[in-house]
Amino acid sequence: MANYQKQDFPTDQVRRFLEPGPVVLVSSAWRGERNIMTMGWHMVMEFEPSLIGCYIWAENHSFDLIRKSRCCVINVPEVKLAGKVVGIGNTSGRECDKFQKFGLTASPGSRVEAPLVDECFANFECRLVEFISRYSLFVLEVVKAHVASTPQYPKTIHYRGDGVFMLSGSNTSRYRRRFKAGNL
Ligand SMILES: Cc1cc2nc3c(=O)[nH]c(=O)nc-3n(C[C@H](O)[C@H](O)[C@H](O)COP(=O)(O)O)c2cc1C
């Protein structure tokens, strides 16, 4: 059954197998300035309250804006925005307004100061609950969520490293009846 031929693999590349949650756009604002960054390193930490852990590199302009404002919005794009997602990840908000540069629409958040990216099918308004400096880990609580009712399964992009995106694909409910209720 287990007939994989395995080789040693560099530990610093292991992320390529574990990363693939959807790549998101994180929008933030502080004292009249607004920004967007691309983010792949996030994880669900709790569902009630709704907590998301995010790694944000200290060199990123968003790092300062989110720490100062203590809020941000996690926006989930579909594959049609992939070119802009890469461009936003290549650009620093210190040099330009990325909403303007990439032709994206900012609309006001209802619970946080940070703007929503309208072109994304889901927007999660977050407050910063804790910052763990040792790991540059931002623990965010989703305090308001806006999600489009269609498509039911949006075509999201998932980073595999080395410039390769995996696109979300087919679904199966074949194993659903095997789940215990608490895991659904
Ligand atoms: C696919 C992709 C995923 C990324 N994931 C992250 C991430 O998880 N954390 C991070 O700090 N930067 C990540 N980046 C890099 C930032 O998006 C990039 O440094 C950006 O220029 C930061 O913008 P800012 O300086 O305006 O905040 C990623 C970039 C790409 C293209």
The ligand as an ORCA input file, in Angstrom:
! r2SCAN-3c Opt
* xyz 0 1
  C       1.487     34.656     -2.560
  C       2.086     35.571     -1.517
  C       1.930     35.274     -0.175
  C       2.483     36.103      0.825
  N       2.302     35.784      2.128
  C       2.789     36.604      3.094
  C       2.546     36.311      4.476
  O       1.888     35.342      4.828
  N       3.090     37.166      5.398
  C       3.825     38.265      5.048
  O       4.276     38.991      5.932
  N       4.059     38.582      3.743
  C       3.552     37.777      2.762
  N       3.738     38.086      1.443
  C       4.557     39.271      1.111
  C       3.813     40.599      1.270
  O       2.564     40.556      0.605
  C       4.689     41.711      0.655
  O       5.871     41.824      1.427
  C       3.983     43.045      0.503
  O       4.754     43.862     -0.336
  C       3.750     43.745      1.811
  O       3.100     44.962      1.524
  P       3.188     46.212      2.505
  O       4.648     46.528      2.729
  O       2.484     47.308      1.759
  O       2.515     45.818      3.769
  C       3.206     37.269      0.441
  C       3.343     37.591     -0.922
  C       2.796     36.751     -1.871
  C       2.952     37.113     -3.337
*
